[in-house]
Amino acid sequence: MTRTAVAMSGGVDSSVAAALLLEAGRDVFGVTMRLGLAEIAGRQCCGEEEVLHARRVCDMLGIEHVVVDMAEEFRAEVVEPFVDAYAAGLTPNPCVRCNERVKLGAFAERTRRLGADELATGHYARTVSEDGTVWLERAADAAKDQSYFLYRVVPDVLERLVFPLGTLTKSEVRARAHALGLPTAARRESQEVCFTDDHAALVAHTHPEALTPGPMLDAAGRTLGTHRGLARYTVGQRKGLGLGGPEGPFVVIALDPGRNALVLGPPAALDRTAVTLSDAIWRLDGPATVGAQIRYRATPLEATVTPDGPARLDVRFSAPARGLAPGQSVVLYQGDRIVGGGILTASQP
């Protein structure tokens, strides 16, 4: 019989995922990651409280529960690159990196060593096998779809992944949890960045220069004011600038760590017709028309993608795109299917 490890976070989604697989007659056991978040920033998400919740669910379901220590991998692969990226004036997405390197990277390998043939998670996404190739696709619940965060998961791992919630809505999952009497049925949603409520304070521990005040400039280099440290800002930000007057409104159009300067301009200055993606993934042959999703929950924009050497993609939008920040992920879809993606490095008006 296929043995299935379920990544148990202590939340309602992973709890229902385990229950559904058990109902389906799978040989199931639960595995929870200990990420050392309390030591990083005093957070409880995915800490001892989550371990206890996951254990209670496993006890109720009558399945084995295992805890694995992933703190070293989490710090090295997620927290430190996140801090370094912000200090460099980028806008990273730590959830994307965590799924690639930790949750569905090192952790997936750890569950294999524990005897699991496959790994199930509570993510809202789907996998589809077609002509021997496994593809990642959007979940049925568009409001909860998490495929954007999973686009970097390698094919070898995708082949071993199970998403029991991929065809369900969040309300259906909640209802199932209550019907089963699961102790996590009413637990609230976890926040997007689990390891900090204040990323600027976290950055300051190792990169204090990123919180050094400096000039706010317009595109011509004219000083408009003083910022409170580049780590407190991101491209596209409008609030918290402390500027007004007849020349406004202003938004952040660039961060310049070399000059410790925040460059401001009108919202239209953010419009881009083309971008370059680095560290890219492309699962098609040659150029293609896609829907480019520039951030989580954003509506995909029609674009043409052209591969440009190893792990590099040129993306040209059919209409100007706004809200693009260096460091963020752009995920490329054809319909519901992910066909590529990468990290935004350069753009042009």
KEKE-3310 file (N, C-alpha, C; in steps of 0.2 Angstrom, whole numbers, plus 5000, padded with zeros to 4 digits):
npx = (5004:5002:5011:5008:5014:5008:5009:5008:5003:4996:4985:4968:4967:4978:4974:4961:4965:4973:4963:4954:4962:4964:4950:4949:4956:4970:4987:4992:5002:5006:5017:5026:5034:5047:5052:5059:5054:5051:5063:5068:5060:5051:5039:5024:5018:5019:5026:5029:5016:5009:5014:5008:4994:4994:4998:4987:4977:4981:4981:4968:4963:4970:4982:5000:5012:5025:5038:5050:5065:5068:5074:5087:5088:5078:5081:5093:5089:5078:5075:5087:5090:5079:5081:5093:5089:5079:5088:5095:5087:5077:5061:5057:5048:5045:5038:5037:5050:5052:5043:5049:5063:5062:5049:5044:5055:5069:5061:5052:5061:5065:5054:5053:5064:5058:5050:5039:5030:5023:5019:5008:4999:4991:4989:4980:4979:4982:4988:4991:4992:4999:5002:5013:5019:5019:5010:5007:4993:4980:4969:4952:4945:4946:4948:4956:4967:4983:4993:5002:5012:5019:5026:5039:5042:5050:5049:5052:5048:5035:5029:5027:5018:5003:4987:4975:4965:4962:4951:4941:4932:4936:4926:4919:4929:4931:4918:4918:4928:4922:4911:4918:4923:4935:4949:4955:4946:4940:4951:4961:4966:4983:4996:5004:5018:5027:5036:5039:5032:5036:5046:5056:5062:5068:5077:5085:5093:5104:5108:5110:5112:5102:5091:5095:5092:5089:5089:5074:5071:5066:5063:5072:5082:5080:5079:5066:5062:5065:5069:5065:5074:5078:5073:5061:5052:5044:5044:5031:5024:5013:5008:5013:5024:5024:5023:5015:5005:5004:5011:5010:5000:5013:5023:5033:5046:5058:5071:5087:5100:5114:5115:5108:5095:5078:5068:5055:5040:5026:5011:5010:5023:5026:5022:5025:5031:5038:5048:5062:5065:5074:5083:5074:5060:5055:5043:5039:5042:5051:5044:5029:5012:5005:4997:5002:5005:5008:5009:5003:4986:4984:4976:4980:4990:4990:5003:5018:5030:5048:5061:5077:5091:5099:5089:5082:5070:5062:5048:5035:5022:5005:4998:5002:5009:5007:5015:5026:5039:5057:5064:5052:5041:5036:5023:5019:5005:4995:4979:4973:4985:5002:5016:5028:5040:5048:5061:5059:5070:5074:5067:5058:5051)
npy = (4994:5011:5023:5038:5053:5067:5084:5092:5106:5111:5118:5120:5116:5107:5097:5093:5088:5077:5069:5067:5059:5048:5043:5039:5027:5027:5024:5033:5045:5058:5073:5085:5101:5108:5124:5133:5146:5154:5157:5165:5177:5177:5172:5162:5155:5140:5135:5128:5128:5125:5112:5105:5106:5099:5087:5083:5082:5071:5061:5060:5056:5044:5041:5040:5052:5063:5073:5084:5092:5107:5119:5124:5123:5131:5144:5146:5145:5153:5163:5171:5174:5182:5193:5198:5201:5212:5221:5224:5231:5225:5216:5202:5186:5177:5165:5158:5154:5147:5136:5130:5127:5122:5117:5109:5104:5101:5096:5087:5078:5073:5067:5056:5049:5044:5034:5037:5036:5046:5064:5073:5089:5103:5113:5124:5118:5110:5095:5088:5074:5071:5063:5057:5067:5078:5092:5107:5115:5128:5129:5123:5132:5148:5159:5155:5149:5143:5141:5150:5152:5140:5138:5135:5122:5107:5095:5082:5082:5086:5075:5067:5073:5076:5084:5086:5095:5102:5102:5107:5120:5133:5135:5123:5115:5120:5116:5102:5100:5104:5095:5083:5085:5090:5096:5108:5115:5128:5136:5151:5159:5158:5170:5178:5180:5170:5172:5184:5200:5212:5216:5226:5228:5215:5215:5225:5219:5212:5220:5235:5247:5247:5253:5266:5284:5293:5302:5307:5307:5315:5309:5317:5319:5329:5334:5328:5325:5316:5299:5285:5274:5262:5249:5250:5252:5249:5246:5254:5258:5269:5275:5282:5290:5303:5314:5327:5339:5350:5343:5330:5314:5305:5290:5276:5273:5267:5259:5264:5258:5260:5274:5276:5280:5285:5284:5294:5296:5300:5289:5284:5282:5269:5261:5247:5239:5228:5215:5207:5191:5182:5167:5158:5147:5137:5128:5125:5123:5135:5152:5159:5163:5169:5170:5182:5182:5194:5196:5188:5184:5194:5199:5189:5195:5197:5191:5190:5177:5175:5164:5167:5162:5151:5149:5161:5173:5183:5194:5201:5213:5214:5225:5240:5236:5238:5239:5231:5225:5224:5208:5201:5187:5182:5173:5162:5157:5146:5145:5137:5131:5131:5136:5141:5154:5166:5177:5194:5205:5216:5229:5238:5254)
npz = (5000:4996:5005:5014:5019:5028:5028:5042:5049:5060:5057:5050:5037:5034:5043:5038:5026:5030:5036:5025:5017:5025:5026:5013:5013:5013:5019:5031:5039:5050:5049:5056:5054:5064:5065:5072:5074:5086:5091:5081:5079:5090:5086:5086:5076:5068:5078:5094:5099:5087:5084:5095:5092:5079:5084:5092:5082:5075:5085:5087:5075:5075:5070:5066:5073:5068:5072:5064:5064:5056:5057:5055:5041:5037:5042:5035:5021:5019:5029:5030:5016:5014:5022:5017:5004:5006:5012:5001:4993:4987:4984:4990:4990:5002:5005:4992:4991:5002:5000:4989:4993:5006:5013:5002:4997:5005:5016:5010:5005:5017:5022:5013:5017:5029:5025:5017:5002:4996:4997:5006:5006:5014:5004:4993:4978:4962:4955:4938:4928:4912:4898:4904:4910:4924:4929:4937:4943:4945:4960:4963:4970:4967:4975:4985:4979:4979:4970:4964:4974:4973:4961:4959:4963:4960:4946:4950:4963:4962:4956:4967:4975:4984:4984:4993:4995:4983:4975:4982:4991:5002:5012:5011:5016:5030:5034:5033:5043:5054:5054:5056:5069:5071:5081:5076:5069:5070:5069:5066:5050:5045:5045:5030:5030:5040:5050:5055:5061:5058:5047:5044:5057:5058:5048:5052:5062:5056:5045:5049:5042:5032:5038:5039:5038:5023:5007:4999:4982:4967:4950:4943:4952:4961:4978:4989:5002:5017:5019:5030:5031:5019:5020:5024:5014:4998:4980:4972:4983:4991:5003:5019:5015:5018:5011:5001:4993:4978:4968:4970:4968:4976:4972:4977:4965:4964:4973:4978:4984:4983:4984:4995:4993:4990:4977:4970:4961:4949:4949:4936:4932:4936:4926:4915:4900:4897:4905:4913:4918:4930:4935:4931:4926:4913:4905:4892:4874:4866:4862:4869:4872:4886:4903:4914:4930:4942:4955:4971:4970:4961:4945:4931:4917:4900:4890:4881:4880:4879:4879:4884:4884:4897:4911:4910:4905:4894:4895:4888:4889:4884:4887:4896:4912:4930:4946:4948:4956:4958:4963:4966:4962:4946:4939:4927:4917:4907:4904:4918:4921:4926:4918:4919:4926:4936:4944:4945:4938:4930:4921:4908:4902)
capx = (5000:5006:5012:5007:5015:5004:5013:5004:5005:4992:4979:4962:4968:4981:4970:4956:4969:4974:4956:4951:4966:4962:4944:4950:4959:4977:4991:4994:5005:5007:5024:5026:5041:5049:5056:5063:5052:5051:5070:5070:5057:5046:5033:5021:5016:5023:5031:5027:5008:5007:5016:5003:4988:4995:4998:4980:4973:4984:4979:4960:4963:4973:4988:5007:5014:5032:5041:5056:5068:5070:5076:5093:5087:5073:5085:5098:5086:5072:5075:5093:5090:5074:5084:5098:5086:5077:5093:5098:5082:5072:5055:5056:5043:5048:5034:5039:5057:5051:5040:5054:5069:5061:5043:5043:5062:5072:5056:5050:5066:5065:5048:5054:5068:5054:5046:5034:5030:5021:5018:5002:4999:4984:4989:4975:4982:4981:4992:4988:4997:4997:5007:5019:5022:5015:5009:5004:4987:4976:4964:4945:4943:4950:4949:4961:4972:4990:4998:5007:5018:5022:5028:5046:5043:5053:5045:5052:5044:5028:5026:5025:5014:4995:4984:4968:4960:4963:4945:4937:4932:4938:4920:4918:4935:4928:4912:4921:4932:4917:4907:4922:4924:4942:4950:4957:4940:4939:4957:4961:4971:4990:4998:5008:5025:5025:5042:5040:5027:5040:5052:5061:5066:5072:5082:5090:5098:5110:5109:5107:5112:5096:5087:5098:5088:5092:5085:5069:5072:5062:5067:5077:5087:5078:5077:5059:5061:5070:5065:5067:5077:5075:5070:5054:5048:5044:5042:5024:5021:5010:5007:5019:5029:5024:5023:5009:5006:5002:5015:5008:5003:5020:5024:5040:5047:5064:5076:5094:5105:5121:5115:5103:5090:5071:5066:5048:5037:5019:5010:5011:5030:5027:5020:5030:5028:5042:5052:5066:5065:5080:5082:5068:5058:5051:5042:5037:5047:5050:5040:5022:5007:5003:4994:5008:5003:5014:5009:4998:4979:4983:4973:4985:4990:4992:5010:5022:5037:5053:5067:5083:5097:5098:5085:5081:5065:5059:5041:5032:5015:5001:4996:5007:5008:5009:5015:5031:5045:5062:5064:5046:5040:5031:5021:5016:5000:4991:4973:4975:4992:5008:5021:5035:5040:5055:5061:5059:5076:5074:5061:5058:5045)
capy = (5000:5018:5026:5045:5058:5073:5089:5094:5113:5113:5122:5117:5114:5101:5093:5090:5084:5070:5065:5064:5053:5042:5041:5036:5021:5028:5023:5040:5048:5066:5075:5093:5104:5113:5129:5138:5153:5158:5159:5170:5183:5177:5170:5156:5151:5134:5133:5123:5128:5121:5105:5102:5106:5094:5080:5082:5080:5065:5057:5059:5052:5037:5040:5042:5059:5064:5080:5085:5099:5110:5126:5126:5124:5137:5150:5147:5145:5157:5170:5175:5177:5187:5199:5201:5204:5218:5226:5226:5235:5220:5214:5195:5183:5171:5159:5155:5151:5141:5130:5127:5125:5119:5113:5104:5103:5097:5092:5082:5072:5070:5062:5050:5044:5041:5029:5040:5036:5053:5069:5077:5095:5107:5118:5124:5118:5103:5092:5084:5070:5071:5060:5055:5074:5081:5099:5111:5119:5131:5125:5125:5138:5154:5164:5152:5146:5144:5138:5155:5150:5133:5137:5133:5115:5103:5090:5076:5082:5087:5068:5064:5077:5075:5090:5083:5101:5105:5102:5110:5127:5134:5134:5116:5112:5121:5112:5095:5100:5104:5088:5078:5087:5091:5102:5114:5117:5135:5140:5156:5158:5160:5176:5176:5179:5167:5172:5191:5205:5218:5214:5231:5226:5209:5217:5229:5215:5211:5226:5241:5252:5247:5258:5273:5289:5296:5307:5305:5311:5313:5306:5322:5320:5334:5331:5330:5324:5311:5293:5282:5268:5259:5242:5251:5254:5244:5249:5255:5261:5276:5277:5282:5294:5310:5320:5329:5346:5350:5339:5323:5310:5302:5283:5274:5270:5263:5260:5265:5257:5264:5281:5276:5285:5282:5288:5294:5299:5299:5282:5282:5280:5262:5257:5244:5235:5222:5214:5201:5186:5178:5161:5156:5140:5137:5121:5124:5124:5141:5157:5157:5168:5167:5175:5183:5184:5198:5195:5184:5187:5199:5196:5188:5200:5194:5193:5185:5175:5172:5161:5171:5159:5147:5152:5169:5174:5190:5195:5208:5213:5217:5232:5242:5233:5242:5236:5227:5227:5219:5203:5198:5182:5183:5166:5161:5152:5145:5143:5136:5127:5134:5134:5144:5159:5168:5182:5200:5208:5222:5231:5244:5258)
capz = (5000:4996:5012:5013:5024:5027:5031:5047:5051:5065:5055:5048:5030:5034:5047:5034:5021:5033:5037:5019:5014:5029:5023:5006:5014:5013:5024:5032:5045:5050:5050:5057:5054:5069:5061:5076:5074:5092:5092:5076:5081:5095:5083:5088:5070:5066:5084:5099:5099:5081:5085:5099:5088:5075:5088:5094:5077:5073:5090:5086:5069:5076:5065:5069:5072:5069:5072:5061:5065:5050:5059:5051:5033:5036:5043:5029:5014:5019:5033:5029:5010:5014:5025:5013:4998:5008:5013:4994:4990:4983:4987:4990:4992:5006:5004:4986:4992:5007:4997:4984:4996:5013:5013:4996:4995:5010:5020:5006:5005:5024:5023:5009:5021:5034:5022:5013:4995:4993:5002:5005:5010:5014:4999:4988:4971:4959:4950:4933:4924:4905:4894:4908:4913:4929:4929:4943:4941:4950:4963:4961:4974:4965:4981:4990:4975:4981:4965:4963:4979:4972:4954:4958:4965:4954:4943:4953:4969:4960:4955:4973:4979:4984:4986:4994:4995:4977:4972:4987:4993:5009:5016:5012:5021:5036:5036:5034:5049:5060:5054:5059:5076:5072:5086:5073:5064:5070:5070:5061:5045:5047:5041:5025:5032:5047:5055:5057:5060:5057:5043:5045:5063:5057:5043:5056:5066:5052:5040:5051:5037:5028:5041:5040:5034:5017:5003:4994:4976:4961:4944:4941:4957:4966:4985:4991:5009:5020:5021:5037:5030:5013:5021:5026:5008:4992:4974:4971:4989:4991:5010:5023:5012:5022:5006:4998:4989:4971:4963:4971:4973:4974:4974:4976:4959:4964:4979:4976:4990:4982:4986:5001:4991:4988:4971:4969:4955:4949:4948:4929:4931:4937:4920:4912:4895:4897:4910:4912:4923:4930:4939:4928:4925:4907:4904:4885:4869:4862:4864:4870:4875:4893:4908:4919:4937:4945:4963:4973:4970:4955:4939:4926:4912:4894:4889:4876:4884:4875:4882:4882:4887:4903:4917:4909:4901:4892:4895:4885:4891:4879:4889:4902:4919:4935:4952:4947:4960:4958:4968:4967:4957:4941:4938:4920:4916:4901:4907:4925:4921:4927:4912:4920:4931:4938:4948:4942:4939:4926:4917:4904:4901)
cpx = (5004:5006:5012:5009:5011:5008:5008:5006:5001:4986:4974:4963:4972:4978:4965:4959:4970:4968:4954:4955:4965:4955:4945:4954:4967:4981:4994:4997:5006:5014:5023:5033:5042:5054:5060:5061:5052:5058:5072:5067:5051:5039:5030:5019:5021:5028:5028:5019:5006:5008:5010:4996:4988:4994:4991:4976:4975:4981:4971:4959:4966:4979:4994:5008:5021:5034:5048:5059:5071:5072:5082:5092:5082:5077:5090:5095:5080:5073:5081:5093:5084:5077:5089:5094:5083:5082:5096:5093:5077:5066:5054:5050:5045:5044:5036:5046:5056:5048:5045:5060:5067:5055:5042:5050:5065:5067:5053:5054:5066:5059:5049:5059:5064:5050:5040:5035:5028:5020:5012:5002:4992:4984:4982:4978:4980:4987:4989:4993:4994:5003:5014:5022:5017:5015:5006:4999:4984:4971:4957:4943:4948:4952:4955:4967:4979:4995:5004:5013:5022:5025:5035:5047:5045:5049:5046:5048:5036:5025:5024:5021:5006:4992:4976:4963:4959:4956:4939:4937:4934:4932:4918:4923:4933:4923:4914:4924:4927:4913:4911:4924:4932:4944:4953:4952:4940:4945:4958:4966:4978:4992:5003:5015:5025:5031:5043:5034:5030:5046:5057:5065:5070:5078:5088:5095:5105:5112:5106:5107:5106:5090:5089:5094:5092:5087:5080:5070:5067:5066:5073:5083:5086:5076:5070:5058:5066:5066:5068:5071:5074:5072:5063:5049:5049:5042:5034:5020:5019:5010:5013:5025:5030:5025:5016:5010:5004:5005:5013:5002:5009:5019:5031:5041:5053:5067:5083:5098:5111:5121:5111:5098:5084:5069:5058:5046:5029:5017:5011:5018:5031:5025:5026:5027:5032:5046:5056:5066:5071:5078:5076:5067:5054:5049:5039:5043:5046:5046:5033:5018:5005:4999:5000:5005:5009:5014:5003:4991:4979:4980:4979:4984:4993:4999:5013:5029:5041:5059:5073:5089:5095:5094:5084:5075:5063:5052:5039:5024:5011:4998:5001:5004:5011:5010:5021:5037:5051:5063:5058:5045:5035:5029:5017:5011:4998:4985:4975:4982:4998:5013:5028:5034:5047:5055:5063:5066:5077:5068:5062:5051:5041)
cpy = (5006:5021:5034:5049:5064:5078:5093:5101:5115:5117:5117:5113:5107:5095:5089:5086:5077:5066:5063:5059:5047:5039:5037:5029:5021:5026:5029:5041:5055:5068:5083:5095:5109:5118:5134:5145:5157:5161:5165:5177:5183:5175:5163:5152:5146:5132:5128:5122:5124:5114:5102:5101:5100:5087:5078:5079:5073:5059:5055:5055:5045:5036:5042:5049:5060:5071:5080:5092:5101:5117:5128:5127:5130:5144:5151:5148:5150:5164:5174:5178:5183:5193:5202:5204:5211:5223:5228:5230:5231:5219:5207:5192:5176:5165:5155:5151:5145:5135:5126:5124:5121:5114:5107:5103:5098:5093:5086:5076:5069:5065:5056:5046:5041:5036:5031:5039:5043:5057:5073:5084:5098:5113:5118:5124:5111:5101:5088:5081:5070:5069:5059:5062:5076:5088:5101:5115:5122:5127:5127:5131:5144:5159:5161:5149:5148:5142:5143:5154:5144:5132:5134:5126:5111:5098:5084:5076:5083:5080:5065:5067:5076:5082:5088:5089:5104:5106:5105:5117:5127:5133:5127:5112:5114:5117:5105:5095:5100:5097:5083:5079:5088:5097:5108:5117:5125:5139:5145:5155:5161:5166:5174:5175:5177:5169:5180:5195:5211:5217:5219:5230:5220:5211:5220:5225:5213:5216:5232:5247:5253:5251:5265:5278:5291:5300:5303:5310:5310:5311:5310:5323:5325:5331:5333:5329:5319:5305:5290:5276:5264:5252:5243:5252:5248:5248:5249:5257:5268:5279:5277:5286:5301:5316:5321:5335:5345:5346:5332:5321:5307:5294:5281:5270:5266:5264:5260:5264:5260:5271:5282:5281:5281:5287:5288:5297:5298:5291:5279:5280:5273:5258:5254:5239:5229:5221:5208:5197:5182:5172:5158:5149:5141:5130:5120:5125:5131:5146:5155:5163:5165:5172:5176:5186:5188:5198:5190:5188:5192:5195:5195:5193:5196:5196:5188:5184:5172:5170:5165:5168:5155:5151:5159:5169:5182:5190:5201:5208:5216:5224:5234:5239:5238:5238:5231:5229:5222:5215:5199:5192:5184:5176:5166:5156:5152:5142:5143:5133:5132:5132:5137:5150:5161:5174:5189:5204:5215:5223:5237:5248:5255)
cpz = (5000:5003:5011:5019:5023:5031:5036:5050:5058:5064:5052:5041:5030:5038:5042:5029:5024:5034:5030:5016:5018:5027:5017:5007:5013:5019:5026:5039:5044:5052:5051:5057:5060:5066:5065:5076:5080:5093:5087:5078:5086:5092:5086:5082:5069:5072:5088:5099:5093:5081:5089:5096:5083:5078:5090:5088:5075:5079:5089:5080:5069:5071:5069:5068:5073:5068:5069:5062:5058:5051:5055:5044:5033:5037:5037:5022:5014:5023:5031:5022:5010:5017:5020:5007:5000:5009:5006:4990:4985:4987:4986:4992:4996:5006:4998:4988:4997:5004:4992:4988:5003:5013:5008:4993:5000:5014:5016:5006:5012:5025:5019:5013:5027:5032:5018:5006:4992:4999:5001:5009:5010:5009:4995:4981:4969:4955:4945:4929:4917:4901:4897:4911:4918:4929:4935:4940:4947:4954:4961:4964:4972:4970:4985:4986:4978:4976:4964:4968:4977:4965:4954:4961:4959:4952:4947:4960:4967:4959:4961:4978:4978:4987:4987:4994:4988:4973:4976:4988:5000:5014:5017:5016:5028:5038:5037:5041:5055:5060:5057:5067:5077:5077:5082:5068:5064:5070:5064:5056:5048:5043:5036:5026:5039:5052:5057:5056:5058:5053:5043:5051:5062:5053:5047:5060:5062:5047:5043:5047:5033:5032:5043:5035:5028:5013:5000:4988:4971:4955:4942:4946:4962:4973:4987:4998:5011:5021:5028:5036:5024:5015:5023:5020:5003:4986:4974:4978:4989:4998:5014:5021:5016:5017:5003:4993:4982:4966:4964:4967:4971:4976:4974:4969:4959:4971:4976:4982:4989:4985:4993:4999:4989:4982:4970:4963:4955:4948:4941:4928:4932:4931:4917:4906:4894:4903:4909:4918:4924:4935:4937:4927:4918:4905:4897:4881:4866:4865:4865:4873:4881:4897:4913:4925:4941:4952:4965:4973:4964:4949:4934:4920:4906:4892:4884:4880:4879:4879:4880:4886:4893:4908:4916:4904:4900:4892:4893:4886:4885:4880:4895:4908:4924:4942:4952:4951:4959:4964:4968:4961:4952:4939:4931:4919:4909:4904:4915:4926:4922:4922:4914:4925:4932:4942:4944:4943:4935:4922:4913:4903:4896)
residu = (MET:THR:ARG:THR:ALA:VAL:ALA:MET:SER:GLY:GLY:VAL:ASP:SER:SER:VAL:ALA:ALA:ALA:LEU:LEU:LEU:GLU:ALA:GLY:ARG:ASP:VAL:PHE:GLY:VAL:THR:MET:ARG:LEU:GLY:LEU:ALA:GLU:ILE:ALA:GLY:ARG:GLN:CYS:CYS:GLY:GLU:GLU:GLU:VAL:LEU:HIS:ALA:ARG:ARG:VAL:CYS:ASP:MET:LEU:GLY:ILE:GLU:HIS:VAL:VAL:VAL:ASP:MET:ALA:GLU:GLU:PHE:ARG:ALA:GLU:VAL:VAL:GLU:PRO:PHE:VAL:ASP:ALA:TYR:ALA:ALA:GLY:LEU:THR:PRO:ASN:PRO:CYS:VAL:ARG:CYS:ASN:GLU:ARG:VAL:LYS:LEU:GLY:ALA:PHE:ALA:GLU:ARG:THR:ARG:ARG:LEU:GLY:ALA:ASP:GLU:LEU:ALA:THR:GLY:HIS:TYR:ALA:ARG:THR:VAL:SER:GLU:ASP:GLY:THR:VAL:TRP:LEU:GLU:ARG:ALA:ALA:ASP:ALA:ALA:LYS:ASP:GLN:SER:TYR:PHE:LEU:TYR:ARG:VAL:VAL:PRO:ASP:VAL:LEU:GLU:ARG:LEU:VAL:PHE:PRO:LEU:GLY:THR:LEU:THR:LYS:SER:GLU:VAL:ARG:ALA:ARG:ALA:HIS:ALA:LEU:GLY:LEU:PRO:THR:ALA:ALA:ARG:ARG:GLU:SER:GLN:GLU:VAL:CYS:PHE:THR:ASP:ASP:HIS:ALA:ALA:LEU:VAL:ALA:HIS:THR:HIS:PRO:GLU:ALA:LEU:THR:PRO:GLY:PRO:MET:LEU:ASP:ALA:ALA:GLY:ARG:THR:LEU:GLY:THR:HIS:ARG:GLY:LEU:ALA:ARG:TYR:THR:VAL:GLY:GLN:ARG:LYS:GLY:LEU:GLY:LEU:GLY:GLY:PRO:GLU:GLY:PRO:PHE:VAL:VAL:ILE:ALA:LEU:ASP:PRO:GLY:ARG:ASN:ALA:LEU:VAL:LEU:GLY:PRO:PRO:ALA:ALA:LEU:ASP:ARG:THR:ALA:VAL:THR:LEU:SER:ASP:ALA:ILE:TRP:ARG:LEU:ASP:GLY:PRO:ALA:THR:VAL:GLY:ALA:GLN:ILE:ARG:TYR:ARG:ALA:THR:PRO:LEU:GLU:ALA:THR:VAL:THR:PRO:ASP:GLY:PRO:ALA:ARG:LEU:ASP:VAL:ARG:PHE:SER:ALA:PRO:ALA:ARG:GLY:LEU:ALA:PRO:GLY:GLN:SER:VAL:VAL:LEU:TYR:GLN:GLY:ASP:ARG:ILE:VAL:GLY:GLY:GLY:ILE:LEU:THR:ALA:SER:GLN:PRO)
# end
